[in-house]
């Protein structure tokens, strides 16, 4: 009897593990990120440097010292550059702009959230979540071949200048800011 109980418990455990693994594989599809972690696309350090180099060139032509942050789809920093004389307070802002662009699976740039976070709007006060988000321009998602690979955030100039610098970096990679 004890042997049958042991076999029964082992069989039930195996069935539970199999069902859990099957459920994990079928539930892992999310908003263009890929169907499994192995299929997900993440920006490489080399790609991030390409973006930063082009962004620096654009910022230099505008004569605006900028802070430029590139993050992966989870919002973790891949590369960062602070140009000489860029505002120190903009270091954190650039990183939060980049994070904002990816934390909603690349569906919104940081500027897209502005109207939605105003008092009385549907996402009022969301900028105070996730360790602080930014709801004005300068953070954009990076899509390559239709997949979200990361985000770039730029801070140090006007919103228009920050957007120009961010977009120049994305374009240099041959990527887009929309899926």
ABEGO torsion letter per residue (X at the ends): XAAAAAAAAAAAAAAAAAAAAAAAAAAABBGGAEABAAABBBBBAAAAAAAAAAAAAAAAAAGBBBBBBBBBAAGBBABBBBBBGBBAAAAAAAAAAAAAAAAAGGABBAAAAAAAABBGBAABGAAABGGEBBABBGBBBBBBGGBBAEBBBBBGBBAAAAAAAAAAAAAAAGBBABX
